[in-house]
Each structure stands twice: as structure tokens, then as C-alpha cells.
Amino acid sequence: MGIFRKREPRRAAVHNKPLQCVVCGGGEFWDREVKLNSTAMEFFDLGWANQSAIGVICARCGFVHQFLGDAIGFYAND
């Protein structure tokens, strides 16, 4: 997938509980910053100031899970 860095997907956990994709049940993910755009901010050309989330993308099906704060953690595959 061209939009992801050239690194292996990793496992993730939410509050130390292993994360599984809600669509396909996959357990390996890529991560990236995701902007949470609002219509009003885009209308005034201030989309850059919107809040960000962590996008956790399933390596199997591509579904994007979004998390705010520091509840999500990543660890290397064994």
C-alpha cells in the first residue's frame, strides 16, 4: 500500500487489551495521524487547525479505527 511507510504492521492494544479489527477480526495494524475535519473549519479554510486522532488501519481489510488520547498502544510482533 503506497500511503503507508515501508514498515511491517504491528499489533495494537487499547488499555492493554489486544485490539482486533471490528470488520474482519485482523490483529495487525498500521498507524497514522488522521484529521477530524469539521464543516465550519473547512468553510473558513482553517481545516489545518482541526483536532487529530490516531488512525489504526487494519493490515488485512484496510478498515480505519480512530482513537483520541493515549488509550492506544503498539507493540512489535513476536
Protein Blocks (a to p, Z undefined) as FASTA:
>chain_A
ZZbccdddddddeehiacddfklopabdcddddddddfklmmnopmmmpccddddddfkl
opacddehjlbccdddZZ
